[in-house]
Amino acid sequence: MQEQVSIANIDLFDVENQREAQEGQKAHQEIKDVNPVMEIRKFIELLGEGIITQEKFDKKKSQLL
């Protein structure tokens, strides 16, 4: 039974990774359509207000650049 749960967790992890990859590709395409500097400024504000974490900010910044 525990092996089945472990396999299910691995499958769920794989599905999540695939979903994130697809979202990343979609986000990358959307990013091409926006001004990266303006977007980074928006994320700086969100970071300063504590709405997003430094990790999220860094990830989004690297996507934009």
Beta strands, then each sheet from edge to edge (+ up, - down):
end
